[in-house]
Amino acid sequence: MKYLLGLCAFILLFSCAPQKSNSKYSKIEYEATPCFGFCPVFKMTINPDRTAVFEAEHFNFNDKPSKDEFSKPREGTFKGTLKEEDYNKLIVLMDRLDIKNLNDKYGEHNISDLPTSYLRIKFADGTSKNVEDYGKRGSEKLSEVYQFFENLRKNQQWTKVK
């Protein structure tokens, strides 16, 4: 009986302990730069505990942007925690990329009005990978990741901090 009681206490003790994230990514950062139009300009940083910082510059919240927004101040810095299902989907998308084997640069600079995306990954093993993609068309899987980040701007709960 005392073994059973000891086993129950052991299980209870470890089931209440905080769960450490076993993510192979220690930080995921995505940045979208301006184009000669109304492309959203922002940077988003996501941590393995699902906390995120969204630095919104321009064209992130208005579905019908206008030239007047160019003269407005930056939209702000926001914090939030990604929904668990969205974070898990992001990890699946990242895993499918085979990140370490991606090129460092994509895109042709012979067209001067396209936005650039930057995907910066820090791995739990201390290594990192930076991908610059002028025109955001490096690959179909990369485009899917970019679109996912674009959607996170509007489908998460963000709290303005400055």
C-alpha positions as CSV (number, residue, x, y, z in Angstrom):
1,M,0.0,0.0,0.0
2,K,2.8,2.4,0.9
3,Y,4.4,1.8,-2.6
4,L,1.1,2.7,-4.2
5,L,0.9,5.8,-2.2
6,G,4.4,6.7,-3.0
7,L,3.8,6.1,-6.7
8,C,0.7,8.4,-6.6
9,A,2.7,11.1,-4.9
10,F,5.5,10.8,-7.5
11,I,3.0,11.1,-10.4
12,L,1.2,14.0,-8.8
13,L,4.5,15.9,-8.1
14,F,5.7,15.5,-11.7
15,S,2.3,16.2,-13.4
16,C,2.1,19.6,-11.7
17,A,5.7,20.6,-12.7
18,P,5.8,23.2,-15.5
19,Q,6.3,21.6,-18.9
20,K,9.5,22.7,-20.6
21,S,9.2,23.4,-24.3
22,N,11.1,20.9,-26.4
23,S,11.1,23.0,-29.5
24,K,14.1,22.9,-31.7
25,Y,13.6,26.6,-32.3
26,S,14.6,29.1,-29.6
27,K,13.4,32.1,-31.6
28,I,11.5,32.6,-34.9
29,E,11.5,36.0,-36.4
30,Y,9.8,37.2,-39.6
31,E,10.2,40.7,-41.1
32,A,8.3,42.2,-44.0
33,T,9.7,45.4,-45.7
34,P,7.9,48.0,-47.7
35,C,7.2,48.0,-51.4
36,F,6.1,50.8,-53.7
37,G,2.5,50.3,-52.6
38,F,0.6,49.2,-49.6
39,C,2.5,46.1,-48.5
40,P,2.3,45.5,-44.7
41,V,5.5,46.5,-43.0
42,F,6.1,44.6,-39.7
43,K,8.4,42.4,-37.7
44,M,7.2,39.5,-35.6
45,T,9.3,37.5,-33.1
46,I,8.0,34.2,-31.6
47,N,9.4,32.3,-28.7
48,P,9.1,28.6,-27.9
49,D,6.7,29.5,-25.0
50,R,4.3,31.0,-27.7
51,T,4.9,34.5,-26.5
52,A,5.3,37.0,-29.4
53,V,6.1,40.6,-30.2
54,F,4.6,42.2,-33.2
55,E,6.2,45.5,-34.3
56,A,3.7,47.1,-36.7
57,E,5.0,49.9,-38.9
58,H,2.4,50.5,-41.6
59,F,-0.6,48.9,-43.4
60,N,-1.2,46.2,-40.9
61,F,-4.7,46.9,-39.7
62,N,-6.6,48.8,-42.5
63,D,-8.1,46.6,-45.2
64,K,-8.4,49.6,-47.5
65,P,-5.1,51.5,-47.2
66,S,-4.5,54.9,-48.6
67,K,-1.5,57.2,-49.4
68,D,-2.4,59.1,-46.2
69,E,-1.0,56.3,-44.1
70,F,2.5,57.0,-45.3
71,S,2.5,60.2,-43.2
72,K,1.2,58.6,-40.1
73,P,3.4,57.4,-37.3
74,R,4.2,53.7,-36.9
75,E,1.3,51.6,-35.7
76,G,3.0,50.4,-32.5
77,T,4.5,47.5,-30.7
78,F,2.2,44.7,-29.5
79,K,2.6,41.6,-27.4
80,G,0.6,38.4,-27.2
81,T,0.6,34.7,-26.8
82,L,-0.1,32.7,-30.0
83,K,-3.0,30.3,-29.8
84,E,-1.6,26.8,-29.2
85,E,-3.0,25.4,-32.5
86,D,-1.5,28.3,-34.5
87,Y,1.9,27.8,-32.8
88,N,1.8,24.1,-33.5
89,K,0.9,24.8,-37.2
90,L,3.8,27.2,-37.4
91,I,6.2,24.6,-36.1
92,V,4.9,22.1,-38.7
93,L,5.4,24.7,-41.5
94,M,8.9,25.4,-40.2
95,D,9.8,21.7,-40.1
96,R,8.6,21.2,-43.6
97,L,11.0,23.9,-44.8
98,D,14.2,22.0,-44.1
99,I,15.4,25.4,-42.9
100,K,19.1,24.6,-42.6
101,N,19.3,23.7,-46.3
102,L,17.5,26.8,-47.6
103,N,19.4,29.3,-49.6
104,D,20.5,32.4,-47.7
105,K,19.0,34.7,-50.5
106,Y,16.2,34.4,-53.0
107,G,14.8,36.8,-55.6
108,E,16.0,38.9,-58.5
109,H,16.6,42.6,-57.7
110,N,15.9,43.6,-61.4
111,I,12.4,44.8,-60.3
112,S,12.6,47.7,-57.9
113,D,9.1,47.8,-56.2
114,L,8.8,44.4,-54.5
115,P,8.9,43.8,-50.7
116,T,11.6,41.7,-49.0
117,S,11.0,39.2,-46.3
118,Y,13.5,38.1,-43.8
119,L,13.1,34.8,-41.9
120,R,15.6,34.5,-39.0
121,I,15.7,31.3,-37.1
122,K,17.6,30.6,-33.9
123,F,17.8,26.9,-33.1
124,A,17.9,25.4,-29.6
125,D,21.4,23.9,-30.4
126,G,22.8,27.5,-30.7
127,T,22.9,27.7,-34.5
128,S,20.9,30.1,-36.7
129,K,19.7,30.5,-40.2
130,N,18.8,33.8,-42.0
131,V,16.8,33.8,-45.2
132,E,16.4,37.0,-47.3
133,D,13.7,36.7,-50.0
134,Y,13.2,39.7,-52.3
135,G,9.8,39.4,-53.8
136,K,8.7,36.8,-51.3
137,R,8.7,33.9,-53.9
138,G,11.7,31.8,-52.8
139,S,9.6,28.6,-52.8
140,E,6.1,27.5,-52.4
141,K,6.7,26.4,-48.8
142,L,8.4,29.7,-48.0
143,S,5.4,31.6,-49.4
144,E,3.1,29.5,-47.2
145,V,5.1,30.5,-44.1
146,Y,5.1,34.2,-45.2
147,Q,1.3,34.0,-45.6
148,F,1.0,32.4,-42.2
149,F,2.8,35.3,-40.6
150,E,0.7,37.8,-42.5
151,N,-2.4,36.1,-41.1
152,L,-1.0,36.1,-37.5
153,R,-1.2,39.9,-37.6
154,K,-5.0,39.7,-37.6
155,N,-6.0,36.3,-36.1
156,Q,-4.3,36.6,-32.7
157,Q,-5.0,38.7,-29.6
158,W,-2.5,41.5,-29.5
159,T,-2.0,44.1,-26.7
160,K,-0.4,47.4,-27.5
161,V,2.6,48.1,-25.3
162,K,3.9,51.2,-27.1
